[in-house]
Amino acid sequence: MGQQKKTVRDKVIEVLESARGDPLKPKRIAEISGANYNSVRRVLYQLLSEGVVHRYMGGYILSKYMIDGE
């Protein structure tokens, strides 16, 4: 008791954090997180619009792993 249930957003960020800058596709993020694929895609688009993630090499990474100039 007292433990918060993780949201899809939390799970997506956690998976991308653990990837340490390796770009991951939505399908892979869904597999790792156990979240619904369509929910993962929706969250990724939201995170993209907020600047939290970037598209990179066909996948997504957290913005903090972007190298200046890429």
NUKE-653079 format. One record per atom (N, C-alpha, C): z, x, y; atom name; residue in three letters. Coordinates in steps of 0.2 Angstrom, whole numbers, plus 5000, padded with zeros to 4 digits. Each point is the difference from the previous one (the first is absolute). Example, Ala and Ser with C-alpha at 12.3 -4.5 7.8 and 13.67 -1.06 7.14 Angstrom:
<recs>
+------+------+------+-------+--------+
|    Z |    X |    Y | atome | residu |
+------+------+------+-------+--------+
| 5039 | 5066 | 4972 |     N |    Ala |
| 5000 | 4996 | 5006 |    CA |    Ala |
| 5000 | 5004 | 5006 |     C |    Ala |
| 4996 | 4998 | 5005 |     N |    Ser |
| 5001 | 5004 | 5006 |    CA |    Ser |
| 5003 | 4996 | 5005 |     C |    Ser |
+------+------+------+-------+--------+
</recs>
This chain:
<recs>
+------+------+------+-------+--------+
|    Z |    X |    Y | atome | residu |
+------+------+------+-------+--------+
| 5000 | 5004 | 4994 |     N |    Met |
| 5000 | 4996 | 5006 |    CA |    Met |
| 5000 | 5004 | 5006 |     C |    Met |
| 4998 | 4997 | 5006 |     N |    Gly |
| 5000 | 5004 | 5006 |    CA |    Gly |
| 4993 | 5004 | 5001 |     C |    Gly |
| 4996 | 5001 | 4995 |     N |    Gln |
| 4994 | 5004 | 5000 |    CA |    Gln |
| 4994 | 4996 | 5003 |     C |    Gln |
| 4997 | 5002 | 5005 |     N |    Gln |
| 4994 | 4997 | 5003 |    CA |    Gln |
| 4994 | 5000 | 4995 |     C |    Gln |
| 4997 | 4995 | 4999 |     N |    Lys |
| 4993 | 5000 | 4997 |    CA |    Lys |
| 4995 | 5004 | 5004 |     C |    Lys |
| 4997 | 5004 | 4997 |     N |    Lys |
| 4995 | 5004 | 5004 |    CA |    Lys |
| 4994 | 4995 | 5002 |     C |    Lys |
| 4997 | 5001 | 5006 |     N |    Thr |
| 4994 | 4996 | 5001 |    CA |    Thr |
| 4994 | 5004 | 4998 |     C |    Thr |
| 4994 | 4997 | 5000 |     N |    Val |
| 4994 | 5003 | 4998 |    CA |    Val |
| 4999 | 5006 | 5005 |     C |    Val |
| 5001 | 4999 | 5006 |     N |    Arg |
| 5000 | 5005 | 5005 |    CA |    Arg |
| 5004 | 5006 | 4999 |     C |    Arg |
| 5006 | 4999 | 4998 |     N |    Asp |
| 5005 | 5005 | 4998 |    CA |    Asp |
| 4997 | 5004 | 4994 |     C |    Asp |
| 4997 | 4996 | 4995 |     N |    Lys |
| 4998 | 5004 | 4994 |    CA |    Lys |
| 4993 | 5004 | 5002 |     C |    Lys |
| 4996 | 4997 | 5004 |     N |    Val |
| 4994 | 5004 | 5002 |    CA |    Val |
| 5002 | 5006 | 5003 |     C |    Val |
| 5004 | 5000 | 5005 |     N |    Ile |
| 5002 | 5006 | 5004 |    CA |    Ile |
| 5004 | 5005 | 4995 |     C |    Ile |
| 5004 | 4997 | 4996 |     N |    Glu |
| 5003 | 5005 | 4995 |    CA |    Glu |
| 4995 | 5004 | 4995 |     C |    Glu |
| 4995 | 4996 | 4998 |     N |    Val |
| 4995 | 5003 | 4996 |    CA |    Val |
| 4996 | 5005 | 5004 |     C |    Val |
| 4998 | 4999 | 5006 |     N |    Leu |
| 4996 | 5004 | 5004 |    CA |    Leu |
| 5005 | 5006 | 5002 |     C |    Leu |
| 5006 | 4999 | 5001 |     N |    Glu |
| 5005 | 5006 | 5001 |    CA |    Glu |
| 5000 | 5005 | 4994 |     C |    Glu |
| 5000 | 4997 | 4994 |     N |    Ser |
| 5001 | 5004 | 4994 |    CA |    Ser |
| 4994 | 5004 | 4999 |     C |    Ser |
| 4994 | 4997 | 5002 |     N |    Ala |
| 4993 | 5004 | 4999 |    CA |    Ala |
| 5000 | 5006 | 5005 |     C |    Ala |
| 5004 | 5000 | 5005 |     N |    Arg |
| 5000 | 5006 | 5004 |    CA |    Arg |
| 4994 | 5002 | 5003 |     C |    Arg |
| 4996 | 4995 | 5003 |     N |    Gly |
| 4994 | 5002 | 5003 |    CA |    Gly |
| 4993 | 4999 | 4996 |     C |    Gly |
| 5001 | 4999 | 4993 |     N |    Asp |
| 4994 | 4999 | 4996 |    CA |    Asp |
| 4998 | 4993 | 5001 |     C |    Asp |
| 4994 | 4999 | 5002 |     N |    Pro |
| 4997 | 4993 | 5001 |    CA |    Pro |
| 5000 | 4996 | 4994 |     C |    Pro |
| 5003 | 4994 | 5000 |     N |    Leu |
| 5000 | 4995 | 4995 |    CA |    Leu |
| 4996 | 4994 | 5001 |     C |    Leu |
| 4997 | 4997 | 4995 |     N |    Lys |
| 4996 | 4994 | 5001 |    CA |    Lys |
| 5005 | 4994 | 4999 |     C |    Lys |
| 4998 | 4994 | 5003 |     N |    Pro |
| 5004 | 4994 | 4999 |    CA |    Pro |
| 5002 | 4999 | 4993 |     C |    Pro |
| 4995 | 5000 | 4995 |     N |    Lys |
| 5001 | 4999 | 4993 |    CA |    Lys |
| 5006 | 5004 | 4997 |     C |    Lys |
| 4999 | 5007 | 5002 |     N |    Arg |
| 5005 | 5005 | 4997 |    CA |    Arg |
| 5007 | 4998 | 5003 |     C |    Arg |
| 5000 | 4998 | 5007 |     N |    Ile |
| 5007 | 4999 | 5003 |    CA |    Ile |
| 5003 | 4994 | 4997 |     C |    Ile |
| 4996 | 4995 | 4998 |     N |    Ala |
| 5002 | 4994 | 4997 |    CA |    Ala |
| 5003 | 5001 | 4993 |     C |    Ala |
| 4996 | 5005 | 4996 |     N |    Glu |
| 5002 | 5002 | 4993 |    CA |    Glu |
| 5007 | 5003 | 5001 |     C |    Glu |
| 5001 | 5005 | 5004 |     N |    Ile |
| 5006 | 5004 | 5001 |    CA |    Ile |
| 5006 | 4996 | 5002 |     C |    Ile |
| 4999 | 4995 | 5005 |     N |    Ser |
| 5005 | 4996 | 5003 |    CA |    Ser |
| 5002 | 4994 | 4996 |     C |    Ser |
| 4995 | 4998 | 4996 |     N |    Gly |
| 5001 | 4994 | 4996 |    CA |    Gly |
| 4999 | 4993 | 5004 |     C |    Gly |
| 4997 | 5001 | 5006 |     N |    Ala |
| 4999 | 4995 | 5005 |    CA |    Ala |
| 4993 | 4997 | 4999 |     C |    Ala |
| 4999 | 4994 | 5002 |     N |    Asn |
| 4993 | 4997 | 4999 |    CA |    Asn |
| 4995 | 5003 | 5004 |     C |    Asn |
| 4994 | 5001 | 4997 |     N |    Tyr |
| 4995 | 5004 | 5004 |    CA |    Tyr |
| 4998 | 4997 | 5006 |     C |    Tyr |
| 4999 | 4994 | 5001 |     N |    Asn |
| 4998 | 4996 | 5006 |    CA |    Asn |
| 5006 | 5001 | 5005 |     C |    Asn |
| 5006 | 5000 | 4998 |     N |    Ser |
| 5005 | 5001 | 5005 |    CA |    Ser |
| 5000 | 5007 | 5002 |     C |    Ser |
| 4999 | 5005 | 4996 |     N |    Val |
| 5000 | 5007 | 5002 |    CA |    Val |
| 4994 | 5001 | 5005 |     C |    Val |
| 4994 | 4997 | 4999 |     N |    Arg |
| 4995 | 5000 | 5005 |    CA |    Arg |
| 5002 | 4997 | 5007 |     C |    Arg |
| 5003 | 4995 | 5000 |     N |    Arg |
| 5002 | 4996 | 5006 |    CA |    Arg |
| 5005 | 5005 | 5004 |     C |    Arg |
| 5005 | 5003 | 4996 |     N |    Val |
| 5005 | 5004 | 5003 |    CA |    Val |
| 4996 | 5006 | 5003 |     C |    Val |
| 4996 | 5003 | 4996 |     N |    Leu |
| 4996 | 5006 | 5003 |    CA |    Leu |
| 4996 | 4999 | 5006 |     C |    Leu |
| 4997 | 4994 | 5000 |     N |    Tyr |
| 4996 | 4998 | 5007 |    CA |    Tyr |
| 5005 | 5000 | 5005 |     C |    Tyr |
| 5006 | 4997 | 4999 |     N |    Gln |
| 5005 | 4999 | 5005 |    CA |    Gln |
| 5003 | 5007 | 5003 |     C |    Gln |
| 5001 | 5004 | 4995 |     N |    Leu |
| 5003 | 5007 | 5001 |    CA |    Leu |
| 4994 | 5004 | 5004 |     C |    Leu |
| 4994 | 4999 | 4998 |     N |    Leu |
| 4995 | 5003 | 5004 |    CA |    Leu |
| 4999 | 4998 | 5007 |     C |    Leu |
| 5001 | 4994 | 5001 |     N |    Ser |
| 5000 | 4997 | 5007 |    CA |    Ser |
| 5006 | 5003 | 5004 |     C |    Ser |
| 5005 | 5001 | 4997 |     N |    Glu |
| 5006 | 5002 | 5003 |    CA |    Glu |
| 5000 | 5008 | 5001 |     C |    Glu |
| 4995 | 5003 | 4997 |     N |    Gly |
| 5000 | 5008 | 5000 |    CA |    Gly |
| 5005 | 5003 | 4996 |     C |    Gly |
| 5003 | 4997 | 4995 |     N |    Val |
| 5004 | 5003 | 4995 |    CA |    Val |
| 4996 | 5004 | 4995 |     C |    Val |
| 4995 | 4997 | 4998 |     N |    Val |
| 4995 | 5003 | 4995 |    CA |    Val |
| 4993 | 5002 | 5003 |     C |    Val |
| 4997 | 5004 | 4997 |     N |    His |
| 4993 | 5002 | 5001 |    CA |    His |
| 4996 | 4999 | 4994 |     C |    His |
| 4993 | 4999 | 5001 |     N |    Arg |
| 4996 | 5000 | 4994 |    CA |    Arg |
| 4997 | 5007 | 5000 |     C |    Arg |
| 5000 | 5003 | 4994 |     N |    Tyr |
| 4998 | 5007 | 4999 |    CA |    Tyr |
| 4998 | 5001 | 4993 |     C |    Tyr |
| 4994 | 5003 | 5000 |     N |    Met |
| 4996 | 5002 | 4994 |    CA |    Met |
| 5000 | 4994 | 4995 |     C |    Met |
| 4999 | 4994 | 5002 |     N |    Gly |
| 4999 | 4994 | 4996 |    CA |    Gly |
| 5007 | 4997 | 4998 |     C |    Gly |
| 5005 | 5002 | 5003 |     N |    Gly |
| 5007 | 4998 | 4998 |    CA |    Gly |
| 5004 | 4999 | 5007 |     C |    Gly |
| 5006 | 4999 | 4999 |     N |    Tyr |
| 5005 | 4999 | 5005 |    CA |    Tyr |
| 5005 | 5006 | 5000 |     C |    Tyr |
| 5002 | 5002 | 5006 |     N |    Ile |
| 5006 | 5005 | 5000 |    CA |    Ile |
| 5004 | 4998 | 5006 |     C |    Ile |
| 5007 | 5002 | 5000 |     N |    Leu |
| 5004 | 4999 | 5006 |    CA |    Leu |
| 4998 | 5004 | 5005 |     C |    Leu |
| 5000 | 4997 | 5006 |     N |    Ser |
| 4997 | 5004 | 5006 |    CA |    Ser |
| 5004 | 5006 | 5001 |     C |    Ser |
| 5006 | 5001 | 4998 |     N |    Lys |
| 5003 | 5006 | 5002 |    CA |    Lys |
| 4997 | 5006 | 4996 |     C |    Lys |
| 4996 | 4999 | 4995 |     N |    Tyr |
| 4997 | 5005 | 4996 |    CA |    Tyr |
| 4993 | 5002 | 5002 |     C |    Tyr |
| 4998 | 4996 | 5005 |     N |    Met |
| 4993 | 5002 | 5003 |    CA |    Met |
| 5001 | 5006 | 5004 |     C |    Met |
| 4994 | 5004 | 4999 |     N |    Ile |
| 5000 | 5007 | 5004 |    CA |    Ile |
| 4996 | 4998 | 5006 |     C |    Ile |
| 5002 | 5003 | 5006 |     N |    Asp |
| 4997 | 4999 | 5006 |    CA |    Asp |
| 4993 | 5002 | 5000 |     C |    Asp |
| 4995 | 4995 | 5002 |     N |    Gly |
| 4993 | 5002 | 5000 |    CA |    Gly |
| 4996 | 4997 | 4994 |     C |    Gly |
| 5004 | 4997 | 4995 |     N |    Glu |
| 4996 | 4997 | 4995 |    CA |    Glu |
| 4999 | 4992 | 5001 |     C |    Glu |
+------+------+------+-------+--------+
</recs>
